[in-house]
Amino acid sequence: MSARRIAVVSAGLSNPSSTRMLADKLAAAAIADLAGRDVTASVDTFELREYAHDITNNLLTGFAPPALETMINTVVSADALIVVTPIFSTSYSGLFKSFIDVLDPDALNGMPVLIGANAGTARHSLAIDYAIRPLFAYLHVEAVPTGVFAASSDWGAKADDVKPLSARIERGARELADAIARRSVATGLDPLDPESYLGKGGSFGHLLGGLTGE
């Protein structure tokens, strides 16, 4: 059984928050889907509000305080990422964007990402596609096709009966699990070791076979 690690970033400002609740449900669904594929996965969850001052200091000085640096390293080294932001003024929150701004633009290159968002009304549901998805396209991530949006009504008795939140969560999680399962595990080989580009058992003799008489 192979193991994977998922980083979860929640940009909710309150405690508790519906943003964190959505993030937890997405992570749980992804873990469950991977388990069905005989893939174990662990989750590291981060609340951006706990790093708000460090993020601001990073923006002002260009240097990440130790706690933020550790968090960033954990996020960028994960096998996949789940991000959830509240929608303010028809777009992602300022704290969420500030966190993205302190990341190296190439740090998430190729990483599978599941995007989530929540707001008070379903009128903001398109924010994932017109605001958040382009942001992650710039970072060259592998954003899964389904973005999961939750309005306040999705948590209550008047939830959408046609396409309920639980179904959207399961679909997004399944797509993320698909992307994780496809992604090869980093081998940790020395980049100067011939095996890293010639495969197991490779050597300079194989690379220079014509010169060695092989």
C-alpha positions, 0 to 999 in steps of 0.5 A: 500500500502506497502513502500520500500526503495532502495539504489543506489550506483554509482561509476562514477568518472565524472560529469555527468557520464554514470555510474550515468545515468545507475544507475538512469534508473535502479532505475526509472525502479524498482520504476515503476515496484513496482508501478505496484504491488501497492508497493511504493518505495523511492530511496537514491542515492549516488555518491562514488566520493563524499565520496572518501576521507572519504573512504580512511580515513576509510581504513587508520584509521578503522573509518568512518567519520560522512558523510560516516557513515551516508551513509553506514547506509542508504545503509545497512538498505535499502530494496534493493540495486542497484550498478553500477560501471565503468569497468577499466582494465577489472574489477570494479573500485578501488573506488567501491572496496574500498567502499565494503572493508569498509562495514561490511562483513555481512552488506548486508546479504540477501539483493536483489541487482541489479548489473550494469556496463558500459564501453567504449566497449561491450568487457567488458560485461562479467566483471559483471559475472566474477568479480562483481558477485563473490564479491557480492556472498562473501557478501551473497546478493541476486543478481538478475540473470540479470546484466545490462551492458552498452557500450558507443554504447548503448547510441548512434544511433548504439545501440544493436537492438537485445537486446537493453539497455532499455529491459535489464534495464527493465528485471533487474529492474523486477527481483529486484522488484520481490525480493523486493516484496518477502522480508518481511518488518522488524517488528521492534519487540523487539527480547526479545518479544515472539511475535518476534518468536511466532507470533502475540499474542504469549506469554510465556504461549504459549511457555510453554503451557505444563507447564501451563496446556494449 
